[in-house]
Amino acid sequence: MRRRSLQRPKEKLRGVTRRLRSLDRWADSLVGYFPEEFKKDPYWNEKIPILDRVVDRPTTNAELQAHCAKAMLRAVANIHAAKPKEDTTSIVTALLTYPDMHQSEICVFFDPDYFYRFFNRQSDFQTLKQLPTSSLTQTLNIELPAQFEEVGFLSIEKDEWQGDVSVNEEEWWSYRPITS
């Protein structure tokens, strides 16, 4: 279950093994599942179902994030394997955010144009720039599933409130089968 720790964001993590087992069960439960009931929408998504402190700073570590990234990649591979053969347009992806991973999600884009517009964000408040050489799978020391590609973006978000401007940068990593 996806949860936020609003009252105790830095409290010691408890039940990590149980939470990771639950995430693994969720990823494995997607074997044979493809969200066809949402095909009338441009996309379907599901956020990573885990407590934010397991995957966000300052309470996480590379080992926990790697485990969660592997579960997300396994989940997206399961959904892609269940995609009907006659469906040649849907794009199945995992979007992993880094260094804080609680916004990570699995997406199925039923409208390919919407997929390409999703990663084309150029405004005064948000910009996506493709990362040329880095790799989250190398950073976390995990293997990319066979026939998947990894594309990284730097997301730069600007927020202005009462004259103060804050800038937030995070990496967005898109994983999808090459033969979508």
N, C-alpha and C positions, 0 to 999 in steps of 0.2 A: 504494500500500500504506500502510495506517495504521501509523504508528510514533511512539514516544515517545523523547525525548532525555534519558534518565535520567542518563547520565554526563556530558553536556555541554550543559546547558540554555541557556547563553548564548553558545555558540560561534557564530561567523559562519556565516550561512546560505550554503550552496553548492548549486549545481544548481537554483536556484529556477525558472528557465525550464523545465527538464526536468520538474520536479515539477508545475508548473502545466499543462504539456502533458499529462502523465499524468492529472491530475484532469479535464481537459477530455475526454480520450478516454474516461474512465470515464463521465462524464455522457452523452456521445454514445452509448456502448455500451448505454445503457438504452432506446434507441428500440425500441419494440415489445415491451418486457419488462414483464410484470406478475406479481408473485410469487404466482400462484394455488396453487402447491404448498404454501403455508403457510396456506391459507384455514381450516384447522381450528384454528389458533392465534388468539388475540385480536388479535395484531398481528405485523407483520414490520418489522424496521428494519435499516438499514445506516449505520454511522458514516462521517463524511467520511474518504476514504482518502488522507490526506496527513500528512506529518511535522508534529508538533505545533509546532515552531518556526516554521513557515510562517504559522500562524494564531494563535499565542498570544504574549502579551507576554513578555519585552521585545523579542523578535526580529522581530516582525511590524510592518506598517504598514497604513494604511487602504487603500492600493492593492492589496496582497496579499489582505487580507480581502475587499475588494469583488470581486476576481476569483474567489475561492473561493465567495463567496455567490452570484454569478451562476451558477457551475457547479452548485451545489446546487439552485438554483431551476430551471435547465434540466433537471437530472436528474429532479426531481419533476414537472415538466411532461411529460417524456417518459413517465414511468410512468403519469401520469394519462391521457395520450392512448392508452395501450395497455390501459387498463382495459376489460374486456368491457362491452358495452352493457347486457347483462342484469344486471350487478352494480350494483344501486342503493343498496347499503348501505355499501360500503367507502369509507373516507375516506383520501385520499392527501395527505400533508403533508410539509413540510420543517420541521424544528425547528432554528433557528440560535441558538447561544448567543453572548453578547457580554458583555464585550470579548474573552474568550478563546473561540475558536471550535472547538477540537479536540473538544468534546463534541457538535458539531452532527451531525444525522442526518436521514435520510429515513425516514419511517414510513408504513406502510399499515395502518390500523386496520380489521380485518375486522369487529370488533364496535363499532358506534357508541357504545354505552354505555361501553365501555372508553375510547374517545377522550375523552368528556366527563369521566370520572373521572380520567383522566390529568392534566387541567389543573385539577382540584379537589383541591388539596393544602393541607390546613389541619391541621397537627399541631404538637406542641411542637418538632419537629426540622426541619420544612420548611413554608414557607408560600409560596403563589403569589398575587401581587396583580396584577391587570390594570393595565397602564400606560395612562393615559387619552389622552395626546396625542403622545407621541414616536413616531418611526418609524426603524427600522434602515435601511430603503431610502434614506431621506433622509440619515441619518448617513453611509452609505457611498456616497451619490450613485449609486445604481443604480436601474434601472427594475423595477417589479413586473410579472411576466408578466400579460398580459391575462386577465381573469376570475379573478384570484387575490385573496385578501384577506390582510391582515397584521394579526395580533393580538399585542401584546407583553405580557409578564408580567415582574414582578420576582420572582426566586426568592431567598428568604432561607433559608439553611440554618444551623442551629446545631449545633455539635458540642461535646460535653463529654468531657474526658479528664482524669482525676485532679483534678477540681475546677476546671480551667480551661475556660472557655467561649469558643469562637471562633465568629464569625459570618462567613459568606461570602455575598455578594450578587452575582448576575449576572442579566443579562437573557436571557429566553427568547423567541424570536420564532417564531411559528407562521405558516406560509404554506400555504394550501390553496385549491383551486379553489372558487369561490363555488357552482358547480353540481355539487358532489360528489354 
